[in-house]
Amino acid sequence: MRLRSIFWAMALAACFVYLTSRADWSLRQLFQPVQNTGRQWSAPEVARTASYGADEQNNIDIYKTANTATVNISSVVYRENWFMQVYPERGQGSGFLINDKGWILTNRHVVSGRAPEIQVTLSDKSQYKARILGADDNNDLALLQIMPKGKLPYLQLGDSDRLVVGQKVIAIGNPFGFNGTLTTGVVSALDRSIREESTTYDNMIQTDAAINPGNSGGPLLDSHGSVIGINTMIYGTQGSIGIGFAMPISRAKSMLEEFQARGRIALPLLEISAVYISGGLAEELELPTEGGLLIQKVQPGSTADEAGLRPPRQVVIVGNYRLGVGGDFITAIDGKPVDGNDSLRHAVSRKRPGDMIELTVYRSRGHQKIRVKLGEAPQTL
């Protein structure tokens, strides 16, 4: 009996030794360090080039072409402070080449000021001094020229009159000095009127493509890579919030046609001043209540004076303002009713010097039409 107990005890001990040795082997296998093969992830031996969607490829193709024709513009204007001390004021924006002669379109405010020093930097980092060929302050446009050493890439001008809300657009520029930045979006709205200080810009293109300081003057492109607008301003002052505005390229085309025809950019001028009146005040002055522009001044010797437009005959006090009365009251311009202070300026800005403008005026309790030849505004460069 004792021998049997000893036998079983030895057998159990042997089994224990065997099992623990096997377990130790398994644990060693489990926790054995992985040999360093030079790669710690699972992947194909050769990385394959990513395939792009049709829209991505469209963005890439447009950028490759358009970025080389988009430029960085920096300017320095010397101004005087309150103490008659001269100091440099620096500005920065974008622009784009429109032909192989080195012509560049941009915003007027990018190169504002008298006799600014303008430097243009191309995508290859080459730099040129630029001069202003002409400017259209009414539409915030400027035409510059550099003297390139060779042929340069340039962009094609598209058609901004056929834009539709929702179509894709691409903006390229130098926001905050980050050269060659591309953003994408859509046409968010059309025919926006935006007031900037004392000027109102009409028919602006609204877009959600990110536009920031430094983008001004850069191209807004359609999906074919044609320029349909010039990035001009953003809503607010804190940077892009998805509401930016571009000047339609049709405005720039008109300016370019004027420059090619005359060798300069001549702007139309109607030398009168007027104030919009409607409603109760118009009724009190015995004028049509639908509203119109009451002429306050006609420049002597101007085309408006020669056409017979009448200035006020007397002055009355209305509230805290002096108002000239008794002169012509313009109720329509080229057949379209006057609906605000900017009606006349908008109508004139769509014409050229020498064009005729038809004014419907209320005079002596009746309406009559007067045609006036537009003059030419003095150059502001």
C-alpha positions in Angstrom: 0.0 0.0 0.0 2.8 2.3 0.9 4.7 1.5 -2.3 1.6 2.2 -4.4 1.2 5.6 -2.7 4.9 6.4 -3.4 4.4 5.4 -7.1 1.4 7.6 -7.6 3.1 10.5 -6.0 6.1 10.1 -8.3 3.8 9.9 -11.3 1.9 13.0 -10.4 5.2 14.9 -9.9 6.4 13.8 -13.3 3.2 15.0 -14.9 3.5 18.3 -13.1 7.1 18.8 -14.3 6.1 17.9 -17.9 3.1 20.2 -18.0 4.8 23.2 -16.5 7.7 22.9 -18.9 5.2 22.9 -21.8 3.4 25.9 -20.4 6.7 27.7 -20.0 7.5 27.0 -23.7 4.2 28.3 -24.8 4.6 31.4 -22.8 8.1 32.0 -24.2 6.6 31.6 -27.7 3.8 34.0 -26.8 6.0 36.8 -25.5 9.0 36.3 -27.7 10.1 39.7 -29.2 9.2 40.2 -32.9 12.3 40.3 -35.1 13.0 43.7 -36.6 12.3 43.4 -40.3 12.4 47.2 -41.0 8.6 47.6 -41.2 6.1 47.5 -38.4 2.9 47.6 -40.4 1.1 45.5 -43.0 1.1 47.1 -46.5 1.9 46.3 -50.1 5.5 46.2 -51.0 5.1 49.1 -53.4 2.8 52.0 -52.7 0.4 52.7 -55.5 -0.5 56.3 -56.7 -3.9 57.4 -55.4 -6.6 57.6 -58.0 -8.4 60.9 -58.0 -12.1 61.6 -58.5 -13.1 63.6 -61.6 -13.7 66.7 -59.5 -10.3 66.4 -57.7 -8.5 65.9 -61.0 -10.3 69.0 -62.4 -9.0 71.0 -59.5 -5.5 69.7 -59.9 -5.4 70.4 -63.7 -6.7 73.9 -63.3 -4.3 74.7 -60.5 -1.3 73.5 -62.5 -2.1 76.0 -65.2 -3.7 78.9 -63.3 -1.2 79.1 -60.5 1.7 79.9 -62.9 -0.3 82.9 -64.2 -1.3 84.2 -60.8 1.0 86.8 -59.3 1.7 88.4 -55.9 1.5 92.2 -55.9 3.1 94.3 -53.2 2.9 98.1 -53.2 4.4 101.0 -51.2 2.7 104.4 -51.0 4.2 107.3 -49.1 1.8 109.3 -47.1 1.8 112.2 -44.6 0.6 111.9 -41.0 -0.9 114.7 -38.8 2.6 115.9 -38.0 3.5 116.3 -41.7 5.9 113.3 -41.4 6.2 111.0 -44.5 5.8 107.3 -43.8 5.5 104.3 -46.1 2.2 102.4 -46.3 2.5 98.9 -47.6 -0.2 96.9 -49.3 -0.4 93.3 -50.6 -2.7 91.5 -53.0 -3.0 89.3 -56.0 -3.4 89.6 -59.7 -3.2 87.5 -62.9 -1.6 87.7 -66.3 -4.0 88.1 -69.3 -1.6 88.1 -72.2 2.1 87.5 -73.1 2.8 91.3 -73.1 2.9 91.3 -69.3 -0.6 92.8 -68.7 -2.0 92.1 -65.3 -5.5 92.6 -63.9 -6.1 93.3 -60.3 -8.2 95.4 -57.9 -7.7 99.2 -57.8 -7.4 99.1 -54.0 -4.5 96.8 -54.2 -2.4 99.6 -55.9 -4.2 102.6 -54.5 -2.6 105.9 -53.8 -0.6 108.3 -56.0 2.5 107.0 -57.7 2.8 103.8 -55.7 5.9 101.6 -56.0 4.6 98.3 -57.3 6.4 95.0 -57.3 5.1 91.8 -58.9 6.3 88.4 -57.9 5.6 85.5 -60.3 5.1 81.9 -59.3 8.7 81.1 -60.1 9.8 83.8 -57.5 11.1 86.1 -60.2 10.3 89.8 -59.5 9.4 92.8 -61.7 8.5 96.4 -61.2 5.1 97.2 -62.5 3.4 100.4 -63.7 -0.3 101.2 -63.9 -1.6 101.4 -67.4 -5.1 102.5 -66.2 -7.7 102.1 -63.5 -11.5 102.1 -63.1 -12.3 103.4 -59.6 -16.0 102.9 -60.2 -15.5 99.1 -60.5 -12.3 98.8 -58.3 -10.2 97.6 -61.3 -6.6 98.3 -62.4 -4.5 97.2 -65.3 -0.8 96.8 -64.7 2.2 96.0 -66.9 5.5 94.3 -66.3 8.3 93.9 -68.8 9.0 90.2 -68.9 12.2 88.7 -70.1 10.4 86.0 -72.0 6.9 84.7 -72.7 4.7 84.2 -69.7 1.7 82.0 -69.1 -1.6 83.8 -69.0 -5.3 83.1 -68.3 -8.3 83.1 -70.6 -11.2 85.5 -69.8 -14.5 83.7 -69.5 -18.2 84.8 -69.6 -19.6 86.1 -66.3 -23.0 87.0 -67.9 -24.0 83.3 -68.0 -23.2 82.3 -64.5 -25.8 80.3 -62.4 -26.0 79.9 -58.7 -24.5 76.5 -57.6 -21.9 76.2 -60.3 -18.4 75.4 -59.2 -15.7 78.1 -58.8 -12.0 78.1 -57.9 -10.2 81.0 -56.3 -6.4 81.3 -56.4 -4.4 84.0 -54.7 -2.0 84.9 -51.9 -4.1 85.2 -48.6 -2.1 86.5 -45.7 1.0 86.2 -48.0 0.6 82.4 -48.4 1.5 82.3 -52.1 -0.4 80.1 -54.6 -3.3 79.1 -52.3 -6.3 77.4 -54.0 -9.8 77.3 -52.5 -12.9 75.9 -54.0 -16.6 76.6 -53.7 -19.7 77.5 -55.6 -21.5 80.6 -56.9 -23.6 81.4 -53.8 -25.6 84.3 -55.3 -25.5 86.8 -58.2 -26.3 90.5 -58.7 -25.3 91.5 -55.2 -24.9 95.2 -54.4 -22.1 95.8 -51.8 -21.4 99.1 -50.3 -17.7 99.8 -49.5 -17.2 103.2 -47.7 -18.7 105.8 -50.0 -19.0 103.5 -53.1 -21.5 100.8 -54.0 -20.5 98.0 -56.3 -23.3 96.3 -58.3 -23.9 92.9 -59.8 -21.2 91.3 -57.7 -20.7 87.5 -57.6 -21.1 86.0 -54.2 -19.1 82.8 -53.4 -18.3 80.6 -50.5 -14.8 79.8 -51.8 -12.6 81.1 -49.0 -11.4 84.6 -49.7 -9.1 86.4 -47.2 -6.9 89.5 -47.1 -4.3 89.1 -49.8 -6.7 87.3 -52.2 -7.9 90.6 -53.6 -7.2 90.9 -57.3 -6.8 87.2 -57.8 -8.8 85.2 -60.3 -12.1 83.4 -59.7 -12.2 80.6 -62.2 -14.9 78.3 -63.6 -14.5 74.5 -64.1 -12.8 75.1 -67.5 -10.1 77.3 -65.9 -11.5 80.5 -67.4 -11.6 83.7 -65.3 -15.2 84.7 -64.5 -14.5 87.1 -61.7 -11.8 89.1 -59.8 -11.8 88.3 -56.1 -12.5 91.7 -54.5 -13.8 91.7 -50.9 -15.1 89.6 -48.0 -18.0 90.2 -45.7 -16.8 91.6 -42.4 -13.2 92.3 -41.3 -12.2 89.1 -39.4 -11.4 86.9 -42.4 -13.3 84.5 -44.5 -16.7 83.3 -43.1 -17.9 81.8 -46.4 -19.2 85.0 -47.9 -16.8 86.6 -50.4 -17.5 88.8 -53.4 -15.9 89.0 -56.9 -16.2 91.6 -59.6 -17.6 90.1 -62.8 -15.0 89.7 -65.5 -17.4 91.5 -67.9 -16.5 94.8 -66.1 -12.8 94.2 -66.8 -13.5 93.3 -70.4 -15.2 96.7 -70.9 -12.2 98.4 -69.3 -9.8 96.5 -71.6 -11.8 97.3 -74.7 -11.7 101.0 -73.7 -7.9 100.8 -73.2 -7.3 99.1 -76.6 -9.5 101.6 -78.4 -8.1 104.8 -76.8 -4.7 103.8 -75.4 -6.1 104.8 -71.9 -8.9 104.0 -69.6 -11.4 106.9 -70.0 -14.4 106.9 -67.6 -17.7 108.6 -68.5 -18.8 111.7 -66.6 -22.1 113.5 -66.1 -21.3 116.7 -64.3 -24.4 117.1 -62.1 -25.1 116.4 -58.4 -28.5 115.3 -57.2 -30.3 113.9 -54.2 -32.9 111.2 -54.0 -36.4 112.3 -52.8 -39.6 110.3 -52.5 -42.8 109.9 -50.4 -43.9 112.7 -48.1 -41.0 115.0 -48.8 -41.6 114.8 -52.5 -45.3 115.5 -52.0 -44.5 118.5 -49.9 -42.2 119.9 -52.7 -45.0 119.1 -55.2 -42.9 116.5 -56.9 -44.0 112.9 -58.0 -44.1 110.8 -54.8 -42.7 107.7 -56.7 -39.3 109.2 -56.2 -36.5 110.7 -58.2 -33.3 112.6 -58.2 -33.6 116.4 -57.5 -30.7 118.2 -59.2 -28.6 120.2 -56.8 -25.9 121.4 -59.2 -25.2 121.5 -62.9 -21.5 122.3 -63.8 -21.5 125.4 -66.0 -20.2 124.7 -69.5 -20.6 121.0 -69.1 -22.5 118.7 -71.5 -25.3 118.6 -69.0 -25.5 122.4 -69.0 -25.4 122.4 -72.8 -28.2 119.9 -72.9 -30.4 122.2 -70.9 -30.6 120.5 -67.5 -31.8 123.0 -64.9 -30.1 123.6 -61.5 -32.1 124.7 -58.4 -33.5 128.2 -58.2 -33.6 128.6 -54.4 -32.6 126.9 -51.2 -34.8 125.7 -48.4 -34.0 124.2 -45.0 -35.2 120.6 -44.4 -34.4 119.5 -40.9 -30.7 120.1 -40.6 -30.0 120.1 -44.3 -30.0 122.8 -47.0 -31.9 121.6 -50.1 -31.9 123.2 -53.5 -35.3 123.3 -55.1 -36.9 124.4 -58.3 -34.5 122.5 -60.6 -35.1 119.4 -62.7 -36.4 116.2 -61.0 -35.0 113.1 -62.7 -37.6 110.3 -62.6 -36.1 107.8 -65.1 -32.8 107.1 -66.7 -32.7 105.4 -70.1 -36.4 104.4 -69.6 -35.8 102.8 -66.2 -37.4 104.4 -63.1 -35.0 106.0 -60.5 -35.1 104.0 -57.3 -32.3 105.4 -55.2 -29.3 107.7 -54.9 -27.0 105.3 -56.9 -29.3 105.0 -59.9 -27.6 107.7 -61.9 -24.1 106.5 -61.1 -24.9 102.9 -62.0 -26.3 104.0 -65.3 -23.4 106.2 -66.2 -20.8 103.5 -65.2 -22.1 101.2 -67.9 -21.4 103.7 -70.6 -18.3 105.3 -72.3 -17.3 108.9 -72.7 -19.2 110.3 -75.7 -22.2 108.0 -75.2 -25.7 109.5 -74.9 -27.8 109.1 -71.8 -31.6 109.8 -71.8 -33.0 111.5 -68.7 -36.7 111.8 -68.0 -37.2 114.9 -65.9 -40.2 116.4 -64.2 -40.4 120.1 -64.9 -43.2 122.6 -64.7 -45.7 119.9 -63.7 -44.9 117.8 -66.7 -42.4 115.2 -67.9 -39.9 115.6 -70.8 -36.9 113.6 -72.0 -33.5 115.2 -72.3 -30.5 113.5 -74.0 -27.1 114.3 -72.6 -23.7 113.4 -74.1 -21.4 112.0 -71.4 -18.1 113.7 -70.8 -14.8 112.2 -69.8 -13.7 112.0 -66.1 -10.1 113.2 -65.4 -7.5 110.5 -64.8 -6.8 109.7 -61.2 -3.4 107.9 -61.6 
